């Protein structure tokens, strides 16, 4: 896990308490472990079986913060709309612990050999998600954009490369053009290929691709395209992927371009805050390609 890097001392403390937290909910929810635990960036997932009915499930343990607090709300909203997300079986609001539908963790879109087919599947999944309006109380893209634009002038000078400084200022200018209309759709924010798993053969979702692990916010769907461009990165494919996503989602390409540049900006600012003086090369290339397209 990367809790120390992402959450500092609070993350380390949370990690130390994970065995006790897992034991508590295994007992309270009548679960028994059914496989090796799996670690993501900021969460621990334990495959389990419910003793009451023998059904497979996944116990997800994570810190409650601005990114994760809306996850159960979003899953319920998408679930009610039939948007193809993992089922939420139980939830403890105080700890953020969730009991989720069990999927086939061995089969994600990352493993689909035909990358363009994986992009098409992701695009169809994302289109289902962004049709749903964001419930009240979600963190807002409007606030994210305002923070980015406020932070940019002081951060740009910390980049080591003049071309990257110019690129970041161009990204900020693009965001400024659309910031007044931040949108109201329910966004996933982190829909990359490893966050779409196959349904299990022994469950009712067999044969489906199912979305999980959102970091939800309310905003414009264009802000959700970046992970599909960056993961399984291929510079020659960036613009094809961008156009495919815009077409499937029915997006205005100029607005989507601006909000995707916003993700380049957001990631760069995240790195600068942590002492990184350069952009990630693939992020910079995505930014350059989209700026040249404009």
VEXMARKOL-813347 format. One line per 5 residues: number of its first residue (from 1); their letters; for each residue x, y, z of N, C-alpha, C. Coordinates in steps of 0.2 Angstrom, whole numbers, always signed. Each point is the difference from the previous one (the first is absolute). Example, Ala and Ser with C-alpha at 12.3 -4.5 7.8 and 13.67 -1.06 7.14 Angstrom:
BEGIN
1 = as = +66 -28 +39 -4 +6 +0 +4 +6 +0 ~ -2 +5 -4 +4 +6 +1 -4 +5 +3
***
This chain:
BEGIN
1 = xxxxx = +4 -6 +0 -4 +6 +0 +4 +6 +0 ~ -2 +6 -2 +3 +6 +0 -2 +5 +5 ~ -3 -2 +5 -3 +5 +5 +5 +5 +3 ~ +6 -2 +1 +5 +4 +3 +1 +6 -5 ~ +1 -2 -6 +1 +5 -6 -6 +5 +0
6 = xxxxx = -6 -3 -1 -6 +4 -1 -3 +4 +6 ~ +1 -4 +6 -4 +3 +5 +4 +2 +6 ~ +7 -1 +0 +4 +2 +5 -1 -4 +6 ~ +1 +3 +6 +0 -3 +7 -7 -3 +1 ~ -5 +3 -2 -7 -3 +0 -1 -6 -4
11 = xxxxx = +3 -1 -5 +0 -6 -4 +4 -5 +3 ~ +6 +1 +3 +4 -5 +3 -4 -3 +6 ~ -4 +5 +4 -4 -2 +6 -5 -5 -3 ~ -4 +2 -5 -5 -4 -3 +3 -7 -2 ~ +5 +0 -3 +3 -7 -2 +1 -4 +6
16 = xxxxx = +3 +3 +5 +1 -4 +6 -6 -3 +3 ~ -6 +3 -1 -6 -2 +3 -4 -5 -4 ~ +3 -1 -7 -4 -4 -4 -2 -7 +2 ~ +5 -4 +3 -2 -7 +2 -6 +0 +5 ~ +0 +5 +5 -5 +0 +5 -7 +2 -4
21 = xxxxx = +1 +5 -4 -6 +2 -4 -3 -5 -4 ~ +4 -4 -3 -2 -6 -4 -4 -5 +4 ~ +4 -1 +6 -3 -5 +4 -7 +2 +3 ~ -1 +6 +1 -6 +2 +3 -6 -1 -5 ~ +1 +2 -6 -5 -1 -5 -1 -7 -3
26 = xxxxx = +5 -4 +1 -1 -7 -2 -5 -3 +5 ~ +1 +2 +6 -4 -3 +6 -7 +4 -1 ~ -1 +6 +0 -6 +4 +0 -4 -2 -6 ~ +3 -1 -6 -4 -1 -6 -1 -8 -2 ~ +3 -4 +5 -1 -7 -1 +4 -2 -7
31 = xxxxx = +7 +1 +0 +3 -1 -6 +6 -5 +2 ~ +3 -3 -5 +6 -4 +1 +4 +1 -6 ~ +7 +1 +1 +4 +2 -6 +0 -6 -5 ~ +1 +2 -6 +0 -5 -6 +5 +2 -5 ~ +6 +1 +2 +6 +1 -5 +4 +6 +3
36 = xxxxx = +6 +1 -3 +5 +5 +2 -3 +7 -1 ~ +1 +4 +5 -2 +7 +0 +4 +3 -6 ~ -3 +6 -3 +2 +3 -5 +1 +8 +2 ~ +6 +3 -2 +1 +7 +2 -1 +4 -7 ~ -3 +6 +1 +0 +5 -5 +4 +6 +2
41 = xxxxx = -1 +5 -3 +4 +6 +2 -1 +2 +7 ~ -7 +0 +2 -1 +2 +7 -5 -4 +4 ~ -1 -6 -3 -6 -5 +3 +3 -7 +1 ~ -3 -3 +5 +1 -8 +0 -6 -3 -1 ~ +0 -5 -5 -6 -4 -2 +1 -7 +2
46 = xxxxx = -5 -3 +4 +1 -7 +3 -6 -4 -4 ~ +2 -5 -4 -5 -4 -3 -3 -4 +6 ~ -7 -1 +0 -3 -3 +6 -6 -4 -3 ~ -3 -4 +5 -6 -3 -2 -5 +1 +6 ~ -6 +2 -1 -5 +1 +5 -3 -7 +3
51 = xxxxx = +1 +0 +6 -2 -7 +3 -7 -1 +0 ~ -4 +5 +0 -8 +0 +0 -2 -4 -7 ~ +3 +2 -5 -3 -3 -7 +6 -3 -4 ~ +6 +0 +2 +5 -3 -4 +2 +5 -6 ~ -2 +6 -1 +1 +4 -5 +7 +3 +0
56 = xxxxx = +4 +0 -5 +6 +4 +0 -1 +7 +0 ~ +5 +4 +3 +0 +7 +1 +7 +3 +1 ~ +0 +6 +0 +7 +3 +1 -1 +6 +6 ~ +4 -1 +5 +1 +5 +5 +5 +5 -1 ~ -2 +6 -1 +4 +6 -2 +1 +4 +6
61 = xxxxx = +6 +1 +2 +2 +4 +5 +4 +6 -2 ~ -2 +6 +1 +4 +6 -2 -2 +6 +5 ~ +5 +5 +0 -1 +6 +4 -6 +4 -3 ~ -4 +3 +4 -5 +5 -2 +3 +7 -1 ~ +0 +2 -6 +3 +7 -1 -5 +3 -6
66 = xxxxx = +3 +6 -3 -5 +3 -5 -1 -4 -6 ~ +5 -4 -2 +0 -4 -6 -5 -6 +1 ~ +0 -3 +6 -3 -7 +1 -7 +1 +4 ~ -2 +6 +3 -6 +0 +4 -6 +0 -5 ~ +1 +2 -6 -6 -1 -4 -1 -6 -4
71 = xxxxx = +5 -5 +1 +0 -6 -4 -7 -4 +1 ~ -2 -2 +6 -6 -4 +1 -6 +4 -3 ~ -1 +7 +1 -5 +4 -3 +0 -1 -7 ~ +6 +0 -3 +0 +0 -8 -2 -7 -2 ~ +2 -5 +4 -1 -7 -2 -8 -2 +0
76 = xxxxx = -3 +3 +5 -7 -1 +1 -4 +4 -6 ~ +2 +6 -2 -3 +4 -5 +1 -4 -7 ~ +6 -2 -1 +1 -3 -6 -3 -7 -1 ~ +0 -4 +6 -4 -6 +1 -7 +1 -2 ~ -3 +5 +3 -7 +1 -1 -2 +1 -8
81 = xxxxx = +5 +3 -3 -1 +2 -7 +2 -6 -5 ~ +3 -5 +3 +2 -6 -4 +6 +2 -4 ~ +5 +4 +3 +5 +3 -4 +7 -5 +0 ~ -1 -6 +2 +5 -5 -1 +6 +1 +5 ~ -2 +1 +6 +5 +1 +6 +0 -6 +4
86 = xxxxx = +5 -1 +4 +0 -5 +5 -5 +1 +5 ~ -3 -6 +3 -6 +1 +4 +3 +1 +7 ~ -3 +5 +4 +1 +1 +7 -4 -4 +4 ~ +2 -4 +4 -4 -5 +4 +0 +3 +7 ~ +5 +3 +3 -1 +3 +7 +5 +6 +0
91 = xxxxx = -1 +4 +5 +5 +6 +1 +0 +2 +7 ~ +5 +2 +3 +1 +3 +6 +3 +7 -1 ~ -5 +5 +1 +2 +7 -1 +6 +2 +4 ~ +0 -2 +7 +5 +3 +4 +7 -2 -2 ~ +1 -6 -3 +7 -2 -2 +1 +0 -7
96 = xxxxx = -5 +1 -4 +0 -1 -7 +1 -7 -3 ~ -1 -5 +4 +1 -7 -2 -7 -2 -4 ~ +2 -3 -5 -6 -2 -5 +1 -8 -1 ~ -6 -3 -1 +0 -7 -2 -3 +1 -7 ~ +4 -3 -5 -2 +1 -7 -1 -7 -4
101 = xxxxx = -4 +0 -5 -1 -5 -4 +7 -3 -2 ~ +1 -7 -1 +6 -3 -2 +1 +0 -7 ~ +5 +3 -3 +1 -1 -7 +6 -4 -1 ~ +2 -1 -7 +6 -4 -1 +6 +4 -1 ~ +4 +0 +6 +6 +4 +0 +5 -2 -5
106 = xxxxx = +0 -5 -2 +5 -3 -5 -2 +3 -7 ~ -5 +3 -1 -2 +2 -7 -2 +8 +0 ~ +4 +4 -2 -1 +7 -1 +1 +2 -7 ~ -2 +6 -2 +1 +2 -7 +8 +1 -1 ~ +4 +1 +5 +7 +0 -1 +3 -6 -4
111 = xxxxx = -4 -6 +1 +2 -6 -3 -3 -1 -7 ~ -4 +4 -2 -3 -1 -7 +6 +2 -5 ~ +2 -5 -4 +6 +1 -5 -1 +6 -5 ~ -6 +0 -2 -2 +6 -5 -2 +6 +4 ~ +5 +5 +0 +0 +6 +4 -6 +4 -3
116 = xxxxx = -1 +0 -6 -6 +4 -3 -7 -3 +3 ~ +0 -6 +0 -6 -3 +2 -1 +1 +8 ~ +5 +0 +4 +0 +2 +7 -3 +8 +0 ~ +3 +4 -4 -3 +7 +0 -7 +0 -2 ~ -2 -3 -4 -7 +0 -2 -5 -3 +6
121 = xxxxx = +3 -5 +3 -4 -2 +6 +0 +5 +6 ~ +5 +3 +1 +1 +5 +5 -5 +6 -2 ~ +0 +2 -6 -4 +6 -3 -7 -2 +2 ~ -3 -6 -2 -7 -2 +1 -1 +0 +8 ~ +4 -2 +4 -1 +0 +7 +0 +7 +2
126 = xxxxx = +4 +4 -2 +0 +7 +2 -6 +4 -2 ~ -2 -1 -6 -7 +3 -2 -6 -2 +4 ~ +0 -6 +3 -5 -2 +5 +0 +4 +6 ~ +6 +1 +2 +1 +3 +7 -2 +8 -1 ~ +3 +3 -5 -1 +7 +0 -7 +3 -2
131 = xxxxx = -5 -5 -2 -7 +1 -1 -3 +2 +7 ~ +3 -2 +5 -3 +1 +7 +1 +6 +3 ~ -4 +5 +2 +1 +6 +3 +3 -1 +7 ~ +5 +4 +2 +3 -1 +7 -5 +1 +5 ~ +0 -4 +5 -4 +1 +6 +2 +6 +4
136 = xxxxx = -4 +3 +4 +2 +6 +5 +6 -2 +4 ~ +5 +4 +1 +5 -1 +5 +6 -2 -3 ~ +1 -2 -6 +6 -2 -3 +5 +5 -1 ~ +6 -1 +1 +5 +5 -1 -1 +2 -8 ~ +2 +6 -1 -2 +4 -6 +7 +1 -5
141 = xxxxx = -1 -1 -6 +5 +2 -5 +1 +8 +1 ~ -5 +3 +1 +0 +8 +0 +6 +2 +5 ~ +0 -4 +6 +4 +2 +5 +7 -2 -1 ~ +1 -6 -4 +6 -3 -2 +3 +5 -5 ~ -4 +3 -5 +3 +4 -5 +2 +7 +4
146 = xxxxx = -3 +2 +4 +1 +7 +3 +7 -1 +4 ~ +1 -6 +4 +6 -1 +3 +6 -1 -4 ~ -1 -3 -6 +5 -1 -5 +3 +7 -3 ~ -5 +4 -2 +2 +6 -3 +3 +5 +5 ~ -2 -1 +7 +3 +4 +5 +7 -2 +1
151 = xxxxx = +1 -6 +0 +7 -3 +2 +5 +0 -6 ~ -2 +1 -6 +4 -1 -6 +6 +6 +0 ~ -2 +6 +1 +6 +5 -1 +6 -1 +5 ~ -2 -2 +6 +6 -2 +4 +3 -6 -1 ~ -3 -5 -3 +3 -7 -1 +4 +0 -7
156 = xxxxx = -2 +4 -5 +3 -1 -6 +8 +2 +0 ~ +2 +5 +4 +7 +1 +1 +4 -5 +3 ~ -3 -5 +3 +4 -5 +3 +1 -6 -5 ~ -2 +0 -6 +1 -4 -5 +7 +1 -3 ~ +4 -5 -2 +7 +1 -2 +0 +2 -7
161 = xxxxx = -5 -2 -4 +1 +0 -8 -5 +6 -2 ~ +3 +5 -4 -4 +5 -2 -6 -2 -5 ~ +1 -5 -4 -6 -2 -4 -5 -3 +4 ~ +1 -3 +6 -5 -3 +4 -3 +6 +4 ~ +3 +5 +1 -3 +6 +4 -5 +3 -5
166 = xxxxx = +2 +0 -7 -5 +3 -4 -6 -4 -1 ~ +2 -7 -1 -6 -5 +0 -5 +1 +5 ~ +3 +0 +6 -5 +1 +6 -4 +6 +0 ~ +3 +6 -2 -4 +6 -1 -5 -1 -5 ~ +1 -3 -5 -5 -1 -6 -5 -5 +3
171 = xxxxx = +1 -5 +4 -5 -4 +3 -4 +4 +4 ~ +3 +5 +4 -4 +4 +5 -5 +5 -4 ~ +3 +2 -6 -4 +5 -4 -6 -4 -3 ~ +1 -6 -2 -6 -4 -2 -5 -1 +5 ~ +2 -2 +6 -5 -1 +6 -3 +7 +1
176 = xxxxx = +3 +5 +0 -3 +6 +2 -6 +2 -5 ~ +1 -2 -6 -6 +1 -5 -6 -4 +1 ~ +0 -6 +4 -6 -4 +1 -2 +0 +7 ~ +4 +3 +4 -1 -1 +8 -7 +3 +2 ~ -2 +5 -4 -7 +2 +2 -6 -5 -1
181 = xxxxx = +2 -5 -4 -6 -5 -1 +3 -7 +2 ~ +1 -1 +6 +4 -6 +2 -4 -7 +0 ~ -7 +0 -2 -4 -6 -1 -3 -3 +7 ~ -4 -4 -1 -4 -3 +6 -1 -8 -1 ~ +4 -3 -4 +0 -7 -1 +4 -4 +6
186 = xxxxx = -2 -6 +1 +3 -4 +5 +7 -3 -3 ~ +5 +2 +2 +7 -2 -3 +3 -5 +4 ~ +4 -5 -3 +4 -5 +3 +6 +3 +2 ~ +4 +4 -4 +6 +3 +1 +6 -5 -1 ~ -1 -6 +1 +6 -4 -1 -1 -7 -4
191 = xxxxx = -4 +1 -5 -2 -6 -4 +5 -2 -5 ~ +5 -3 +2 +5 -3 -4 -1 -8 -1 ~ +4 -3 -4 -2 -7 -2 +0 -5 +6 ~ +4 +1 +5 +0 -5 +6 -6 +1 +4 ~ -4 +6 -1 -6 +1 +4 -6 -2 -3
196 = xxxxx = +1 -5 -5 -6 -3 -3 +2 -7 +0 ~ -4 -4 +3 +1 -8 +1 -6 -3 -3 ~ +2 -7 -1 -5 -4 -3 -5 -3 +6 ~ -6 -1 -1 -4 -3 +4 +2 -7 +1 ~ -1 -3 +6 +2 -7 +1 -5 -5 -3
201 = xxxxx = +3 -6 -2 -4 -5 -4 -6 -3 +4 ~ +1 +0 +7 -5 -3 +4 -5 +5 +3 ~ +0 +6 -3 -4 +6 +3 -5 +2 -6 ~ -5 +4 +1 -4 +3 -5 +3 +5 -5 ~ +6 +2 +2 +3 +5 -5 +5 -4 -5
206 = xxxxx = +0 -6 +0 +4 -4 -5 +0 +3 -7 ~ +6 +2 -3 +0 +2 -6 +0 +8 -1 ~ -2 +3 +6 +0 +7 +0 +7 +3 +2 ~ +1 +6 -2 +6 +4 +2 -3 +5 +5 ~ +3 +0 +6 -3 +4 +6 +5 +5 +3
211 = xxxxx = -3 +6 +1 +4 +6 +2 +1 +0 +8 ~ +6 +1 +3 +1 +1 +7 +4 +5 +1 ~ +1 +2 +7 +5 +4 +3 +0 +7 -3 ~ -6 +3 +1 -1 +8 -2 +3 +4 +5 ~ +2 +6 -2 +2 +6 +4 -5 +5 -2
216 = xxxxx = -6 +0 +2 -5 +4 -4 +0 +7 +1 ~ -2 +4 -5 -2 +7 +1 -5 +2 -5 ~ -3 +6 +1 -5 +3 -5 +4 +4 -5 ~ -1 -1 -6 +3 +4 -5 -1 -2 -7 ~ +4 +3 -4 -1 -1 -8 +3 -7 -2
221 = xxxxx = -3 -4 -4 +3 -6 -2 +7 +0 -3 ~ +2 +6 -3 +6 +1 -3 +6 -1 +5 ~ -2 +1 +6 +6 -1 +6 +1 -7 +1 ~ -4 -5 -3 +1 -7 +2 +4 -4 -6 ~ +2 +4 -5 +3 -4 -5 +7 -2 +1
226 = xxxxx = +4 +4 +4 +7 +0 +0 +3 -7 +2 ~ -3 -4 +5 +3 -6 +1 +0 -5 -6 ~ -5 +0 -4 +0 -4 -6 +5 +2 -5 ~ +3 +6 +0 +5 +2 -5 +7 -2 +3 ~ +0 +1 +7 +7 -1 +3 +2 -7 +2
231 = xxxxx = -5 -4 +2 +1 -7 +1 +1 -4 -6 ~ +4 -5 +0 +2 -4 -6 +2 +5 -6 ~ +5 +5 +2 +1 +6 -4 +3 -2 -7 ~ -2 +3 -5 +3 +0 -6 -1 +7 -4 ~ +5 +4 +0 +0 +6 -3 -4 +1 -7
236 = xxxxx = +1 -6 -4 -3 +0 -7 -8 -1 +1 ~ -2 -2 +6 -7 -2 +0 -4 +5 +4 ~ +3 +5 +3 -3 +5 +5 -6 +4 -4 ~ +1 +2 -6 -5 +4 -3 -6 -4 -2 ~ +2 -6 -2 -5 -5 -2 -5 -2 +6
241 = xxxxx = +4 -1 +6 -4 -2 +6 -5 +6 +2 ~ +3 +6 -1 -4 +6 +2 -6 +1 -4 ~ +1 -1 -7 -6 +1 -4 -5 -6 +1 ~ +3 -6 +1 -5 -5 +1 -4 +1 +7 ~ +3 +2 +5 -3 +2 +6 -5 +5 -1
246 = xxxxx = +2 +6 -3 -5 +5 -1 -6 -2 -4 ~ +1 -4 -5 -5 -3 -4 -5 -4 +4 ~ +2 -5 +3 -4 -4 +4 -4 +3 +6 ~ +3 +5 +3 -3 +4 +5 -4 +6 -2 ~ +1 +1 -7 -4 +6 -3 +2 +7 +3
251 = xxxxx = +7 +1 +1 +3 +6 +3 +2 +5 -6 ~ -1 +6 +2 +3 +5 -4 +8 +0 +1 ~ +3 -1 -6 +7 -2 +1 +5 +6 +2 ~ -2 +6 -1 +4 +6 +3 -1 +0 +8 ~ -6 -1 +2 -1 +0 +7 +4 -6 +3
256 = xxxxx = -1 -6 -3 +3 -5 +3 +8 +0 +0 ~ +3 +4 -6 +7 +1 +0 +2 +4 +6 ~ -4 +6 +1 +2 +4 +6 +0 -3 +6 ~ -5 -5 +2 +0 -3 +6 +5 -6 +1 ~ +2 -3 -6 +5 -5 +0 +7 +4 +2
261 = xxxxx = +1 +6 -3 +6 +4 +1 +0 +1 +8 ~ -6 +1 +3 -1 +1 +7 +3 -5 +4 ~ -1 -6 -3 +3 -6 +4 +7 +0 +0 ~ +3 +2 -6 +7 +0 -1 +3 +6 +5 ~ -4 +5 +1 +2 +5 +5 -1 -2 +7
266 = xxxxx = -5 -4 +2 -1 -2 +6 +5 -5 +2 ~ +2 -5 -4 +5 -5 +1 +7 +4 +1 ~ +2 +5 -4 +6 +3 +1 +0 +4 +6 ~ -5 +3 +2 +0 +4 +7 +1 -5 +6 ~ -3 -6 -1 +1 -5 +5 +7 -2 +1
271 = xxxxx = +3 -1 -6 +7 -2 +0 +5 +6 +3 ~ -2 +6 -2 +4 +6 +2 +0 +1 +8 ~ -6 -1 +3 -1 +0 +7 +4 -5 +3 ~ +2 -6 -3 +4 -5 +3 +7 +0 -2 ~ +2 +6 -3 +7 +1 -1 +2 -2 -7
276 = xxxxx = -4 -2 -4 +2 -2 -7 +0 +6 -5 ~ +6 +1 -2 +1 +6 -5 -1 -1 -7 ~ -2 -6 -2 -2 -1 -7 -7 -4 +0 ~ -3 +1 -6 -6 -3 -2 +2 -8 -1 ~ -5 -4 +1 +1 -7 -2 +0 +0 -8
281 = xxxxx = +4 -3 -3 +1 +0 -8 -6 -1 -4 ~ -4 -5 +2 -6 -2 -3 -5 +6 +1 ~ -1 +3 +6 -4 +5 +1 +1 +6 -4 ~ +7 +2 -1 +2 +6 -4 -2 -2 -7 ~ +1 -6 -2 -1 -1 -7 -8 +0 -2
286 = xxxxx = -4 -2 +5 -7 +1 -1 -2 +7 -1 ~ +3 +4 +5 -1 +7 +0 +2 +3 -7 ~ +6 -1 -2 +2 +3 -6 -4 -2 -6 ~ -2 -7 -1 -4 -2 -5 -7 +3 +0 ~ -3 +1 +6 -7 +4 +0 +1 +7 -2
291 = xxxx = +5 +3 +3 +1 +7 -2 +1 +1 -7 ~ +4 -4 -3 +1 +1 -7 -6 -2 -4 ~ -4 -4 +2 -7 -1 -3 -4 +6 +0 ~ +1 +4 +5 -4 +6 +0 +2 +6 -4
***
